[in-house]
Amino acid sequence: MSSVGFGLSPAAGRAIMELLRYGRCSFADLGSFSLSRFANLTDNWREERGWVAATPTQAIHELSV
C-alpha cells in the first residue's frame, strides 16, 4: 500500500487477522470482496469494463449501433 494506503494498512491488517482467526470481520462488511463477484463474468469482461481496447471489428460494430 502506498500514499493513503499507509493509513489504511492497520485496518487491512486487522481485517485479515479477524478473517483468519474468527472467519469474519467485526468492523466492516467485506461481502463485496467475495470471490463470488466473478461468477457471472462474460468472456469479454475486459473489453466491457474498458480494461483493454476492443478489437477493430468490435469498435466498428459499436459505432454502427
N, C-alpha and C positions, 0 to 999 in steps of 0.2 A: 504494500500500500504506500502511496506517496501523496504529498500535498494534504488534502483534507483527510485522506486515509489514515494518516498518523493519529488523528483524533479519534477515528473510528476503530482503530486497532484493538483497544481494550474491550470494546463491546463485542467485536467479532470474536476475539479470543474467549470471552465469557460465553458467548452463544455456542461456540464449538465445544467448549468444555461441558456445558449443560446438555447438549445433544448427545455427546458421548457418555456422559455419566448418568443422565436421567432419561434420555430418549426424547426430550422436548426442551424448548427454550422458554423460560418463565417470564421473560420481559418483552418478547417481540413475537409476532406471528410470522413464522418463516415458511408458511404453506406455499407462498408464491414462488419459492425457490425449489419446490419439489421436482423430481425428475419427470413426473407425470406431465409437466408442462410441455414436454416434447412429443407426447403421444400422437397428436393429430397433425404433425407437420407434413406438408406435401413434399414431393421430391424436389421442387424448385423453390424451397423456402428461402434460400439465399437471395434469389432474384426478387421475390415478393417483398422481402424486408430491406432491399436496397444494399445488400452486402457486396454483391458483385454486379457488374453490368450485365444486362440482358444480351443475348446473342443478337446479331443484326436482324435475323428473321423475326425474333420476338419483338424487337424495337419497332420494326416496320408494322407488324400486326397491331401493336398498341397505338401507334399513330393513326392507323386507319379506323380504329373503333370509335 
